[in-house]
């Protein structure tokens, strides 16, 4: 560590927390709409949650979630029905 950097840390070790958004909390969250096959309710799910479910899936295999309204199966809502 440079001498200047170590001096800054000794003065105020928490100074880096005063930056605009050090943890990325103000970044927008990408939401993906999912639709239930039974009750037709739409629920927006954060993209990082979908990424967690895709870990053990094969490429192209859809993520299936449980509907929070009726406990049915939810699939990603497509803009074009032919997809």
C-alpha contacts under 8 A as a table, 3 or more apart, distances in Angstrom:
res1	aa1	res2	aa2	distance
1	X	5	X	6.54
1	X	6	X	6.51
2	X	5	X	5.27
2	X	6	X	6.26
3	X	6	X	5.19
3	X	7	X	6.16
4	X	7	X	5.14
4	X	8	X	6.31
5	X	8	X	5.09
5	X	9	X	6.33
6	X	9	X	5.10
6	X	10	X	6.24
7	X	10	X	5.11
7	X	11	X	6.33
8	X	11	X	5.21
8	X	12	X	6.40
8	X	13	X	7.36
9	X	12	X	5.35
9	X	13	X	4.41
9	X	14	X	7.72
9	X	15	X	7.82
10	X	13	X	5.98
12	X	15	X	5.46
13	X	16	X	7.56
14	X	17	X	5.63
14	X	18	X	7.61
15	X	18	X	5.59
15	X	19	X	7.79
16	X	19	X	5.86
16	X	22	X	7.35
17	X	21	X	7.97
17	X	22	X	6.05
18	X	22	X	7.75
19	X	22	X	5.98
21	X	24	X	5.35
21	X	25	X	6.50
21	X	26	X	6.53
22	X	25	X	7.89
24	X	27	X	5.55
29	X	46	X	6.52
29	X	47	X	7.62
30	X	46	X	5.77
30	X	47	X	5.59
31	X	44	X	5.57
31	X	45	X	5.31
31	X	46	X	4.44
31	X	47	X	5.64
32	X	44	X	5.29
32	X	45	X	5.21
32	X	46	X	6.14
32	X	47	X	6.05
32	X	76	X	7.26
33	X	42	X	6.42
33	X	43	X	5.67
33	X	44	X	4.27
33	X	45	X	6.23
33	X	76	X	6.06
33	X	77	X	5.57
34	X	42	X	5.56
34	X	43	X	5.28
34	X	44	X	6.03
34	X	45	X	7.03
34	X	74	X	5.85
34	X	75	X	5.30
34	X	76	X	4.21
34	X	77	X	4.90
35	X	40	X	5.83
35	X	41	X	5.70
35	X	42	X	4.46
35	X	43	X	6.42
35	X	74	X	5.20
35	X	75	X	5.60
35	X	76	X	6.24
35	X	77	X	5.48
36	X	39	X	5.78
36	X	40	X	4.70
36	X	41	X	5.49
36	X	42	X	6.56
36	X	67	X	6.11
36	X	72	X	6.36
36	X	73	X	5.66
36	X	74	X	4.18
36	X	75	X	6.54
37	X	40	X	5.71
37	X	72	X	6.82
37	X	73	X	5.98
37	X	74	X	6.10
37	X	75	X	7.49
38	X	70	X	7.77
38	X	72	X	5.94
38	X	73	X	7.31
39	X	69	X	7.88
39	X	70	X	6.85
39	X	72	X	7.64
41	X	69	X	7.52
45	X	49	X	6.97
45	X	50	X	7.35
46	X	49	X	5.52
46	X	50	X	6.88
47	X	50	X	5.14
47	X	51	X	6.32
48	X	51	X	4.94
48	X	52	X	6.49
49	X	52	X	5.14
49	X	53	X	6.78
50	X	53	X	5.22
50	X	54	X	6.37
50	X	63	X	7.19
51	X	54	X	5.10
51	X	55	X	6.81
52	X	55	X	5.88
53	X	56	X	7.04
53	X	57	X	7.58
53	X	63	X	6.72
54	X	57	X	5.07
54	X	58	X	7.95
54	X	63	X	6.75
57	X	61	X	6.08
57	X	62	X	7.98
57	X	63	X	8.00
58	X	61	X	5.46
62	X	75	X	7.33
62	X	76	X	7.81
63	X	75	X	6.63
63	X	76	X	7.38
64	X	73	X	6.31
64	X	74	X	5.61
64	X	75	X	5.40
64	X	76	X	7.90
65	X	73	X	5.84
65	X	74	X	4.96
65	X	75	X	6.70
66	X	71	X	5.39
66	X	72	X	5.73
66	X	73	X	5.06
66	X	74	X	5.82
67	X	70	X	5.73
67	X	71	X	4.54
67	X	72	X	5.05
67	X	73	X	5.80
67	X	74	X	5.71
68	X	71	X	5.81
69	X	72	X	7.97
78	X	81	X	6.05
78	X	83	X	6.67
80	X	83	X	5.81
